[in-house]
Amino acid sequence: MTQPTSDIAFTASVKAVQERMGSRPQYARLEEGAGWSNTITPELTDFLKEVDSLYLATANADGRPYIQHRGGPKGFLKVLNDYTLAFADFAGNRQYISLGNLAENNQAFLFLMDYATQTRIKMWGRAEVVENDPDLLAQLADTQYKGKPERIIRFHVEAWDANCRQHIPVKYSQTEVDAIVRPLLERLEQLETENAQLKNPLPMTV
């Protein structure tokens, strides 16, 4: 029997807890059906085009976890093929914890959140650091972005899931807020101009 993709997260220990808490039957049905995808679908691709922020989780050889934020212009996390993503890794605080972890343990996790649409994507896979590949770096980097790209993180997808929206607060970025408020400010300016004209009518001519 083919092992379901969700087993990457649902270990024997996790399944035992699910059994104890009463949720195992619903996830057993998931495992019998299509389950989680391990390919990058067109819908996921469209979502990634809007992503400007992500969290990369790694662990060292002892299993000690670490989460690092990565950001960039919209669409900086790019699809290379049906199973592979990559992004330009920009210069930061030079701690290199993620890089060191990946050097001894390539298991990784991506957590993507869109607060405006209350959408979160969880991705399990393996990541690698790619250096000295100027052609791929040029493909991934945005010359208009202020960050300095130093290397590439390539992520090989093994399973992904669109998680429940419950308890995700609705938040908007500054750019999104500006787009919402701009028409209101323009309308307000127009009304103020019209109001000023009504208060100061043109003098009558005889």
VOKOLVEX-103321 format. One record per atom (N, C-alpha, C): x, y, z; atom name. Coordinates in nm, 4 decimals. Each point is the difference from the previous one (the first is absolute). Layout:
BEGIN
        xx        yy        zz  at
         X         Y         Z  CA
...
END
This chain:
BEGIN
        xx        yy        zz  at
    0.0847   -0.1206    0.0000   N
   -0.0847    0.1206    0.0000  CA
    0.0872    0.1242    0.0000   C
   -0.0342    0.0969   -0.0854   N
    0.0770    0.1234   -0.0083  CA
   -0.0216    0.0837    0.1259   C
    0.1072    0.0490    0.0533   N
   -0.0077    0.0806    0.1211  CA
   -0.0617    0.1356   -0.0331   C
   -0.1045    0.0438    0.0726   N
   -0.0617    0.1306   -0.0292  CA
    0.0976    0.1132    0.0261   C
   -0.0133    0.1064   -0.0795   N
    0.0910    0.1142    0.0146  CA
   -0.0112    0.0628    0.1389   C
   -0.1178   -0.0077    0.0604   N
   -0.0186    0.0610    0.1316  CA
    0.0814   -0.0687    0.1083   C
    0.0538   -0.1188   -0.0291   N
    0.0822   -0.0681    0.0999  CA
    0.1293    0.0747    0.0290   C
    0.0337    0.0948   -0.0852   N
    0.1182    0.0813    0.0274  CA
   -0.0196    0.0808    0.1284   C
   -0.1271    0.0277    0.0327   N
   -0.0328    0.0718    0.1240  CA
   -0.0692   -0.0905    0.1012   C
   -0.0835   -0.0909   -0.0505   N
   -0.0753   -0.0876    0.0888  CA
    0.0825   -0.1250    0.0314   C
    0.0935    0.0145    0.0902   N
    0.0819   -0.1128    0.0440  CA
   -0.0843   -0.0904    0.0899   C
    0.0578   -0.1125    0.0391   N
   -0.0719   -0.0911    0.0894  CA
   -0.0391    0.0706    0.1292   C
    0.0890    0.0833    0.0502   N
   -0.0287    0.0736    0.1228  CA
   -0.1159    0.0969   -0.0196   C
   -0.0003    0.0701   -0.1147   N
   -0.1078    0.0953   -0.0296  CA
   -0.1322   -0.0739   -0.0147   C
    0.0026   -0.1141   -0.0695   N
   -0.1230   -0.0767   -0.0199  CA
   -0.0542   -0.0520    0.1328   C
    0.0890   -0.0328    0.0902   N
   -0.0438   -0.0462    0.1310  CA
   -0.0732    0.1116    0.0747   C
    0.0502    0.1221   -0.0108   N
   -0.0669    0.1138    0.0636  CA
   -0.1340    0.0260   -0.0683   C
   -0.0028   -0.0072   -0.1340   N
   -0.1258    0.0183   -0.0724  CA
   -0.1035   -0.1028    0.0453   C
    0.0447   -0.1233    0.0181   N
   -0.0900   -0.1061    0.0466  CA
   -0.0546    0.0337    0.1385   C
    0.0860    0.0456    0.0869   N
   -0.0408    0.0314    0.1370  CA
   -0.0945    0.1189    0.0042   C
    0.0223    0.0975   -0.0929   N
   -0.0801    0.1215    0.0013  CA
   -0.1239   -0.0098   -0.0896   C
   -0.0122   -0.1106   -0.0751   N
   -0.1218   -0.0227   -0.0775  CA
    0.0016    0.0477   -0.1446   C
    0.1124    0.0502   -0.0491   N
    0.0039    0.0509   -0.1375  CA
    0.0587   -0.0990   -0.1008   C
    0.0465   -0.1158    0.0481   N
    0.0634   -0.0962   -0.0896  CA
   -0.0899   -0.0459   -0.1138   C
   -0.1311   -0.0270    0.0221   N
   -0.0841   -0.0457   -0.1110  CA
   -0.0034    0.0958   -0.1193   C
   -0.0090    0.1315    0.0264   N
   -0.0074    0.0941   -0.1116  CA
    0.1308    0.0034   -0.0777   C
    0.1124   -0.0150    0.0683   N
    0.1276    0.0011   -0.0714  CA
    0.0275   -0.1346   -0.0662   C
   -0.0577   -0.1060    0.0530   N
    0.0092   -0.1296   -0.0670  CA
   -0.0732    0.0060   -0.1331   C
   -0.1127    0.0694   -0.0044   N
   -0.0725    0.0170   -0.1270  CA
    0.0816    0.0830   -0.0976   C
    0.0690    0.1014    0.0522   N
    0.0886    0.0807   -0.0849  CA
    0.1060   -0.0887   -0.0648   C
    0.0560   -0.0904    0.0771   N
    0.1061   -0.0877   -0.0493  CA
   -0.0513   -0.0985   -0.1043   C
   -0.1282   -0.0342    0.0076   N
   -0.0588   -0.0907   -0.0983  CA
   -0.0296    0.0707   -0.1314   C
   -0.0185    0.1313    0.0062   N
   -0.0322    0.0762   -0.1200  CA
    0.1231    0.0598   -0.0645   C
   -0.0189    0.1184   -0.0569   N
    0.1102    0.0658   -0.0717  CA
    0.1107    0.0435    0.0947   C
   -0.0393    0.0341    0.1239   N
    0.1010    0.0423    0.0967  CA
    0.0633    0.1324   -0.0365   C
    0.1129    0.0245    0.0604   N
    0.0731    0.1225   -0.0300  CA
    0.0719   -0.0127   -0.1330   C
    0.0168    0.1136   -0.0659   N
    0.0711   -0.0004   -0.1279  CA
    0.1510    0.0082    0.0228   C
    0.0759   -0.0565   -0.0905   N
    0.1457    0.0168    0.0024  CA
    0.0487    0.0685   -0.1269   C
   -0.0956    0.0513   -0.0781   N
    0.0352    0.0753   -0.1199  CA
   -0.0530    0.1424    0.0122   C
    0.0625    0.0906   -0.0732   N
   -0.0376    0.1407    0.0035  CA
   -0.1097    0.0222   -0.1030   C
   -0.1206    0.0211    0.0467   N
   -0.1162    0.0142   -0.0872  CA
   -0.0091    0.1426   -0.0558   C
   -0.0813    0.0201   -0.1039   N
   -0.0203    0.1359   -0.0516  CA
   -0.0551    0.0948    0.1071   C
   -0.0883   -0.0512    0.0860   N
   -0.0564    0.0841    0.1061  CA
    0.1079    0.0431    0.0984   C
    0.0884   -0.0925    0.0348   N
    0.1096    0.0351    0.0896  CA
    0.0943    0.0991   -0.0675   C
    0.0255   -0.0190   -0.1269   N
    0.0860    0.0926   -0.0752  CA
   -0.0556    0.1416    0.0044   C
   -0.1311    0.0130   -0.0185   N
   -0.0635    0.1319    0.0051  CA
    0.0161    0.0618    0.1389   C
   -0.0134   -0.0811    0.1027   N
    0.0179    0.0492    0.1372  CA
    0.1425    0.0492    0.0208   C
    0.0972   -0.0755   -0.0489   N
    0.1404    0.0350    0.0203  CA
    0.0378    0.1306   -0.0694   C
   -0.0702    0.0354   -0.1056   N
    0.0285    0.1245   -0.0708  CA
   -0.0251    0.1224    0.0876   C
   -0.0810   -0.0159    0.1043   N
   -0.0327    0.1103    0.0896  CA
    0.0799   -0.0037    0.1305   C
    0.0794   -0.1045    0.0180   N
    0.0736   -0.0163    0.1251  CA
    0.1192    0.0958    0.0065   C
    0.0103    0.0779    0.1073   N
    0.1157    0.0873    0.0204  CA
    0.0680   -0.0268    0.1342   C
   -0.0423   -0.1088    0.0660   N
    0.0543   -0.0310    0.1319  CA
   -0.0227   -0.1472    0.0288   C
    0.0982   -0.0630    0.0645   N
   -0.0153   -0.1404    0.0369  CA
    0.0855   -0.0298    0.1224   C
   -0.0256   -0.1158    0.0586   N
    0.0814   -0.0492    0.1105  CA
    0.0607   -0.1338   -0.0410   C
    0.1305   -0.0099    0.0151   N
    0.0745   -0.1205   -0.0335  CA
    0.0423   -0.0668    0.1303   C
   -0.0451   -0.1232    0.0191   N
    0.0365   -0.0756    0.1195  CA
    0.1036   -0.1054   -0.0359   C
    0.1047   -0.0071    0.0806   N
    0.1039   -0.1005   -0.0157  CA
    0.0307   -0.0583    0.1375   C
    0.0851   -0.1002    0.0025   N
    0.0432   -0.0585    0.1269  CA
    0.1435   -0.0466   -0.0151   C
    0.0746    0.0032    0.1086   N
    0.1382   -0.0475   -0.0071  CA
    0.0034   -0.1525    0.0104   C
    0.1177   -0.0564    0.0030   N
    0.0137   -0.1454    0.0021  CA
   -0.0610   -0.0626    0.1249   C
   -0.0093    0.0762    0.1077   N
   -0.0591   -0.0500    0.1243  CA
   -0.1509    0.0186    0.0043   C
   -0.0556    0.0611   -0.1050   N
   -0.1443    0.0219   -0.0045  CA
   -0.0460    0.1298    0.0625   C
    0.0931    0.0854    0.0382   N
   -0.0364    0.1292    0.0586  CA
   -0.0569    0.0900   -0.1090   C
   -0.1273    0.0436    0.0112   N
   -0.0628    0.0760   -0.1085  CA
    0.0385    0.1476    0.0010   C
   -0.0178    0.0607   -0.1162   N
    0.0258    0.1430   -0.0161  CA
   -0.0902    0.0509   -0.1115   C
   -0.0579    0.1176    0.0201   N
   -0.0853    0.0614   -0.1013  CA
    0.0576    0.1355   -0.0371   C
    0.0101    0.0243   -0.1283   N
    0.0563    0.1250   -0.0514  CA
   -0.0983    0.0640   -0.0972   C
   -0.0241    0.1297    0.0174   N
   -0.0839    0.0720   -0.0954  CA
    0.0798    0.0324   -0.1261   C
   -0.0658   -0.0124   -0.1127   N
    0.0577    0.0428   -0.1268  CA
   -0.1035    0.0832   -0.0738   C
    0.0432    0.1094   -0.0597   N
   -0.0922    0.0867   -0.0718  CA
    0.0612    0.0509   -0.1291   C
   -0.0831    0.0639   -0.0792   N
    0.0450    0.0536   -0.1281  CA
   -0.1173    0.0609   -0.0739   C
    0.0190    0.0351   -0.1239   N
   -0.1122    0.0529   -0.0789  CA
   -0.1019   -0.1099   -0.0255   C
   -0.1219    0.0385   -0.0331   N
   -0.1028   -0.0995   -0.0281  CA
    0.0480   -0.0983   -0.1071   C
   -0.0202   -0.1275    0.0269   N
    0.0410   -0.1021   -0.0961  CA
    0.1447   -0.0406    0.0126   C
    0.0685    0.0409    0.1083   N
    0.1424   -0.0330    0.0113  CA
    0.0228   -0.1497    0.0196   C
   -0.1004   -0.0720    0.0510   N
    0.0072   -0.1460    0.0090  CA
   -0.0522   -0.0553   -0.1323   C
    0.0904   -0.0486   -0.0821   N
   -0.0339   -0.0347   -0.1387  CA
   -0.0080   -0.1511   -0.0215   C
   -0.0860   -0.0372   -0.0937   N
   -0.0179   -0.1403   -0.0385  CA
    0.1017   -0.0340   -0.1087   C
    0.0835   -0.1003    0.0257   N
    0.0959   -0.0459   -0.1002  CA
   -0.0573   -0.1146   -0.0822   C
   -0.0740   -0.0885    0.0653   N
   -0.0706   -0.1083   -0.0685  CA
   -0.1107   -0.0495    0.0922   C
   -0.0640   -0.1095   -0.0341   N
   -0.1155   -0.0475    0.0754  CA
    0.0319   -0.0407    0.1431   C
    0.1273   -0.0158    0.0319   N
    0.0380   -0.0482    0.1324  CA
    0.1026    0.0896    0.0703   C
    0.0376    0.1101   -0.0636   N
    0.1122    0.0776    0.0533  CA
   -0.0299    0.1494    0.0031   C
    0.0335    0.0618    0.1126   N
   -0.0083    0.1448    0.0172  CA
    0.1396    0.0538    0.0295   C
    0.0169    0.1288   -0.0170   N
    0.1292    0.0606    0.0331  CA
   -0.0190    0.1490    0.0238   C
    0.0888    0.0555    0.0817   N
   -0.0018    0.1446    0.0200  CA
    0.1424    0.0491    0.0223   C
    0.0207    0.1267   -0.0358   N
    0.1288    0.0642    0.0249  CA
    0.0096    0.0317    0.1484   C
    0.1116   -0.0377    0.0599   N
    0.0228    0.0233    0.1425  CA
    0.0811    0.1279    0.0140   C
   -0.0601    0.1001    0.0639   N
    0.0627    0.1315    0.0090  CA
    0.0918    0.0119    0.1219   C
    0.0919    0.0921   -0.0077   N
    0.0923    0.0255    0.1107  CA
   -0.0781    0.0397    0.1239   C
    0.0412   -0.0548    0.1154   N
   -0.0706    0.0286    0.1243  CA
    0.0957    0.0258    0.1142   C
   -0.0294   -0.0618    0.1165   N
    0.0807    0.0287    0.1188  CA
    0.1240   -0.0886    0.0117   C
    0.0211   -0.0874   -0.0967   N
    0.1217   -0.0809   -0.0101  CA
    0.0146   -0.1005    0.1151   C
   -0.1127   -0.0456    0.0551   N
    0.0069   -0.1079    0.0988  CA
    0.0125   -0.1366   -0.0682   C
   -0.0654   -0.0144   -0.1170   N
    0.0102   -0.1206   -0.0832  CA
   -0.0486   -0.1270    0.0705   C
   -0.1005    0.0138    0.0860   N
   -0.0508   -0.1174    0.0703  CA
   -0.0707   -0.0948   -0.0974   C
   -0.0848    0.0552   -0.0862   N
   -0.0704   -0.0844   -0.0974  CA
    0.0980   -0.0713   -0.0924   C
    0.1016    0.0726   -0.0448   N
    0.0984   -0.0601   -0.0904  CA
    0.0763   -0.1117    0.0704   C
    0.0380    0.0241    0.1249   N
    0.0711   -0.1022    0.0755  CA
   -0.0856   -0.1225    0.0247   C
   -0.1277    0.0216    0.0318   N
   -0.0902   -0.1124    0.0200  CA
   -0.0140   -0.0831   -0.1276   C
   -0.0185    0.0677   -0.1133   N
   -0.0185   -0.0718   -0.1258  CA
    0.1258   -0.0756   -0.0417   C
    0.1151    0.0445    0.0454   N
    0.1244   -0.0694   -0.0329  CA
    0.0062   -0.1381    0.0647   C
   -0.0757   -0.0201    0.1096   N
    0.0040   -0.1297    0.0676  CA
   -0.1359   -0.0692    0.0074   C
   -0.1061    0.0713   -0.0402   N
   -0.1334   -0.0584    0.0020  CA
   -0.0842    0.0743   -0.1032   C
   -0.0292   -0.0643   -0.1125   N
   -0.0680    0.0712   -0.1084  CA
   -0.1522    0.0001    0.0115   C
   -0.0546   -0.0608    0.1058   N
   -0.1444    0.0056    0.0188  CA
   -0.0410    0.1426    0.0363   C
   -0.1056    0.0482   -0.0672   N
   -0.0399    0.1396    0.0195  CA
   -0.1508    0.0129   -0.0141   C
   -0.0488    0.1174    0.0357   N
   -0.1439    0.0258    0.0004  CA
   -0.0220    0.1462   -0.0357   C
   -0.0989    0.0269   -0.0852   N
   -0.0381    0.1368   -0.0339  CA
   -0.1392    0.0281    0.0531   C
   -0.0151    0.1145    0.0648   N
   -0.1299    0.0434    0.0509  CA
   -0.0328    0.1327   -0.0673   C
   -0.1088    0.0012   -0.0755   N
   -0.0392    0.1180   -0.0774  CA
   -0.1346    0.0492    0.0508   C
   -0.0092    0.1289    0.0268   N
   -0.1227    0.0568    0.0551  CA
   -0.0443    0.1218   -0.0797   C
   -0.1284    0.0004   -0.0387   N
   -0.0610    0.1183   -0.0603  CA
   -0.1130    0.0426    0.0940   C
    0.0267    0.1006    0.0810   N
   -0.0976    0.0425    0.0995  CA
   -0.1240    0.0631   -0.0646   C
    0.0166    0.0661   -0.1130   N
   -0.1128    0.0679   -0.0636  CA
   -0.1077   -0.0991   -0.0430   C
    0.0419   -0.1182   -0.0465   N
   -0.0960   -0.1013   -0.0441  CA
   -0.0135   -0.1149    0.0999   C
    0.0673    0.0130    0.1133   N
   -0.0017   -0.1034    0.1051  CA
    0.0396   -0.1370   -0.0569   C
    0.1081    0.0011   -0.0757   N
    0.0491   -0.1223   -0.0628  CA
    0.1391   -0.0319    0.0516   C
    0.0204   -0.1253    0.0403   N
    0.1343   -0.0419    0.0386  CA
    0.0320   -0.1322   -0.0689   C
    0.1222   -0.0086   -0.0473   N
    0.0481   -0.1176   -0.0711  CA
    0.1169   -0.0586    0.0786   C
   -0.0048   -0.1304    0.0230   N
    0.1092   -0.0702    0.0682  CA
    0.0661   -0.0924   -0.1011   C
    0.1322    0.0064   -0.0073   N
    0.0731   -0.0789   -0.0986  CA
    0.1160   -0.0745    0.0663   C
    0.0001   -0.1309   -0.0172   N
    0.1094   -0.0838    0.0488  CA
    0.0910   -0.0355   -0.1168   C
    0.1286   -0.0097    0.0258   N
    0.0903   -0.0381   -0.1072  CA
    0.1439   -0.0012    0.0448   C
    0.0874    0.0133   -0.0978   N
    0.1435    0.0043    0.0274  CA
    0.0580    0.1206   -0.0729   C
    0.0891    0.0679    0.0672   N
    0.0551    0.1235   -0.0554  CA
    0.1507   -0.0119   -0.0172   C
    0.0507    0.0750   -0.0939   N
    0.1438    0.0032   -0.0241  CA
    0.0434    0.1421   -0.0286   C
    0.1232    0.0288    0.0353   N
    0.0589    0.1308   -0.0258  CA
    0.0769   -0.0090   -0.1313   C
   -0.0308    0.0910   -0.0915   N
    0.0658    0.0012   -0.1305  CA
    0.0822    0.1270   -0.0115   C
    0.1281   -0.0166   -0.0204   N
    0.0892    0.1146   -0.0172  CA
    0.0700   -0.0100   -0.1352   C
    0.0485    0.1118   -0.0470   N
    0.0763    0.0043   -0.1255  CA
   -0.0819   -0.0499   -0.1196   C
   -0.1267    0.0421   -0.0050   N
   -0.0844   -0.0283   -0.1163  CA
   -0.0607    0.1328   -0.0450   C
    0.0801    0.0836   -0.0693   N
   -0.0464    0.1344   -0.0343  CA
   -0.1226    0.0007   -0.0910   C
   -0.0140   -0.1006   -0.0874   N
   -0.1143   -0.0033   -0.0906  CA
   -0.1301   -0.0196    0.0767   C
   -0.0010   -0.0949    0.0933   N
   -0.1205   -0.0230    0.0794  CA
   -0.0267    0.1175    0.0927   C
    0.1044    0.0580    0.0568   N
   -0.0170    0.1145    0.0884  CA
   -0.0608    0.1179   -0.0759   C
    0.0431    0.0192   -0.1241   N
   -0.0555    0.1076   -0.0822  CA
   -0.1478   -0.0250   -0.0295   C
   -0.0369   -0.1268   -0.0115   N
   -0.1391   -0.0367   -0.0246  CA
   -0.0876    0.0274    0.1221   C
    0.0582   -0.0137    0.1174   N
   -0.0773    0.0133    0.1231  CA
   -0.0004    0.1411    0.0567   C
    0.1088    0.0740   -0.0174   N
    0.0141    0.1305    0.0637  CA
   -0.0729    0.1089   -0.0781   C
   -0.0542    0.0966    0.0720   N
   -0.0661    0.1165   -0.0579  CA
    0.0952    0.1183    0.0131   C
    0.0455    0.0523   -0.1124   N
    0.0989    0.1078    0.0027  CA
   -0.0567    0.1279    0.0620   C
   -0.1334    0.0110    0.0079   N
   -0.0609    0.1193    0.0576  CA
   -0.0105   -0.0094    0.1522   C
    0.0272   -0.1180    0.0550   N
   -0.0131   -0.0185    0.1443  CA
    0.1292    0.0432    0.0689   C
   -0.0146    0.0588    0.1181   N
    0.1148    0.0593    0.0692  CA
    0.0960   -0.1032    0.0586   C
   -0.0477   -0.1233    0.0252   N
    0.0842   -0.1014    0.0620  CA
    0.1118   -0.0484   -0.0916   C
    0.1088   -0.0429    0.0604   N
    0.1137   -0.0519   -0.0762  CA
   -0.0050   -0.1531    0.0010   C
   -0.0271   -0.0629   -0.1145   N
   -0.0051   -0.1463   -0.0037  CA
    0.1399   -0.0606    0.0121   C
    0.0148   -0.0967    0.0887   N
    0.1305   -0.0615    0.0218  CA
    0.0061   -0.1457   -0.0437   C
   -0.1144   -0.0669    0.0028   N
   -0.0021   -0.1429   -0.0331  CA
   -0.1446   -0.0396   -0.0312   C
   -0.0214   -0.1270   -0.0234   N
   -0.1328   -0.0509   -0.0318  CA
   -0.0369   -0.1089    0.1010   C
   -0.1242    0.0001    0.0430   N
   -0.0556   -0.1114    0.0760  CA
   -0.0956   -0.0735   -0.0938   C
    0.0304   -0.1248   -0.0264   N
   -0.0859   -0.0805   -0.0874  CA
   -0.0745   -0.1015    0.0873   C
   -0.1313   -0.0037   -0.0175   N
   -0.0865   -0.0814    0.0860  CA
   -0.0704   -0.1058   -0.0828   C
    0.0207   -0.1263    0.0358   N
   -0.0618   -0.1122   -0.0698  CA
   -0.1233   -0.0441    0.0784   C
   -0.1173    0.0203   -0.0585   N
   -0.1267   -0.0237    0.0681  CA
   -0.0284   -0.1495    0.0107   C
   -0.0340   -0.0445    0.1212   N
   -0.0399   -0.1383    0.0223  CA
   -0.1476   -0.0120    0.0360   C
   -0.0569    0.1044    0.0577   N
   -0.1431    0.0031    0.0319  CA
   -0.0370    0.1423    0.0384   C
   -0.1235    0.0381   -0.0307   N
   -0.0473    0.1302    0.0439  CA
   -0.1492   -0.0058    0.0281   C
   -0.0448    0.0921    0.0861   N
   -0.1396    0.0017    0.0421  CA
   -0.0435    0.1438    0.0236   C
   -0.1219    0.0319   -0.0433   N
   -0.0606    0.1300    0.0301  CA
   -0.0760   -0.0159    0.1301   C
    0.0461    0.0659    0.1039   N
   -0.0513   -0.0233    0.1342  CA
   -0.1287    0.0764    0.0274   C
   -0.0671   -0.0394    0.1076   N
   -0.1255    0.0616    0.0439  CA
    0.0179    0.1505    0.0247   C
   -0.1009    0.0782   -0.0373   N
    0.0059    0.1453    0.0166  CA
   -0.0403    0.0466    0.1383   C
   -0.0496   -0.0898    0.0821   N
   -0.0497    0.0382    0.1313  CA
    0.1087    0.0691    0.0830   C
   -0.0378    0.1081    0.0635   N
    0.0846    0.0777    0.0917  CA
    0.1064    0.0847   -0.0707   C
   -0.0002    0.0060   -0.1331   N
    0.0955    0.0869   -0.0695  CA
   -0.0585    0.1414   -0.0056   C
    0.0623    0.0986    0.0607   N
   -0.0534    0.1371   -0.0050  CA
    0.0186    0.0588   -0.1394   C
   -0.0935    0.0846   -0.0391   N
    0.0113    0.0672   -0.1296  CA
    0.0904    0.1218    0.0176   C
    0.1093    0.0029   -0.0765   N
    0.0936    0.1123    0.0032  CA
    0.0377    0.0359   -0.1427   C
    0.0356    0.1270   -0.0181   N
    0.0385    0.0473   -0.1323  CA
    0.1375    0.0652    0.0064   C
    0.0734   -0.0134   -0.1082   N
    0.1300    0.0660   -0.0088  CA
   -0.0204    0.1493   -0.0235   C
    0.1061    0.0779    0.0168   N
   -0.0075    0.1440   -0.0233  CA
   -0.0406    0.0285   -0.1436   C
    0.0517   -0.0778   -0.0941   N
   -0.0357    0.0194   -0.1413  CA
   -0.1482   -0.0253   -0.0227   C
   -0.0524   -0.1058    0.0626   N
   -0.1422   -0.0316   -0.0149  CA
   -0.0876    0.1072    0.0647   C
    0.0421    0.0492    0.1155   N
   -0.0750    0.1060    0.0673  CA
   -0.0018    0.1263   -0.0848   C
    0.1144    0.0343   -0.0568   N
    0.0086    0.1193   -0.0855  CA
   -0.0951   -0.0118   -0.1187   C
   -0.0071   -0.1200   -0.0589   N
   -0.0875   -0.0206   -0.1159  CA
   -0.1468    0.0142    0.0388   C
   -0.0341   -0.0416    0.1227   N
   -0.1380    0.0109    0.0468  CA
   -0.0354    0.1444    0.0333   C
    0.0928    0.0710    0.0644   N
   -0.0279    0.1351    0.0504  CA
    0.0101    0.1060   -0.1098   C
    0.0857   -0.0219   -0.0996   N
    0.0243    0.1031   -0.1013  CA
   -0.1286    0.0514   -0.0657   C
   -0.0899   -0.0875   -0.0501   N
   -0.1240    0.0520   -0.0611  CA
   -0.0851    0.0804    0.0981   C
    0.0008   -0.0378    0.1278   N
   -0.0769    0.0734    0.0996  CA
    0.0575    0.1399    0.0206   C
    0.1331    0.0093    0.0034   N
    0.0633    0.1313    0.0159  CA
   -0.0261    0.0882   -0.1219   C
    0.0040   -0.0597   -0.1179   N
   -0.0260    0.0770   -0.1226  CA
   -0.1437    0.0507   -0.0018   C
   -0.0930   -0.0870    0.0441   N
   -0.1406    0.0416    0.0051  CA
   -0.0192    0.1098    0.1035   C
    0.0672   -0.0109    0.1147   N
   -0.0092    0.1021    0.1040  CA
    0.0510    0.1338   -0.0503   C
    0.1107   -0.0018   -0.0709   N
    0.0553    0.1235   -0.0558  CA
   -0.0979    0.0633   -0.0985   C
   -0.0639   -0.0854   -0.0805   N
   -0.0974    0.0514   -0.0964  CA
   -0.1187    0.0657    0.0706   C
   -0.0487   -0.0654    0.1056   N
   -0.1140    0.0552    0.0736  CA
    0.0367    0.1294    0.0710   C
    0.1218    0.0068    0.0534   N
    0.0424    0.1229    0.0660  CA
    0.0094    0.1150   -0.0994   C
    0.0449   -0.0287   -0.1208   N
    0.0068    0.1030   -0.1040  CA
   -0.1396    0.0491   -0.0364   C
   -0.0918   -0.0946   -0.0161   N
   -0.1372    0.0364   -0.0348  CA
   -0.0644    0.0793    0.1131   C
    0.0272   -0.0390    0.1231   N
   -0.0562    0.0711    0.1162  CA
    0.0523    0.1431    0.0072   C
    0.1287    0.0167   -0.0285   N
    0.0585    0.1342    0.0010  CA
   -0.0626    0.0875   -0.1077   C
   -0.0290   -0.0578   -0.1150   N
   -0.0628    0.0774   -0.1087  CA
   -0.1418    0.0420    0.0370   C
   -0.0721   -0.0885    0.0723   N
   -0.1361    0.0335    0.0410  CA
   -0.0016    0.1110    0.1029   C
    0.1026    0.0027    0.0868   N
    0.0087    0.1041    0.1025  CA
    0.0425    0.1324   -0.0572   C
    0.0651   -0.0006   -0.1119   N
    0.0477    0.1239   -0.0620  CA
   -0.0493    0.0063   -0.1429   C
   -0.1296    0.0261   -0.0160   N
   -0.0541    0.0056   -0.1367  CA
    0.0616    0.1154   -0.0797   C
   -0.0029   -0.0164   -0.1297   N
    0.0537    0.1074   -0.0856  CA
   -0.0889    0.1225    0.0106   C
    0.0585    0.1232   -0.0027   N
   -0.0813    0.1214    0.0084  CA
   -0.0901    0.0139   -0.1226   C
   -0.1207    0.0532    0.0245   N
   -0.0965    0.0180   -0.1099  CA
    0.0423    0.1174   -0.0862   C
   -0.0191   -0.0121   -0.1262   N
    0.0332    0.1081   -0.0938  CA
   -0.1291    0.0662   -0.0449   C
    0.0067    0.1333   -0.0246   N
   -0.1188    0.0728   -0.0445  CA
    0.0252    0.0546   -0.1393   C
END
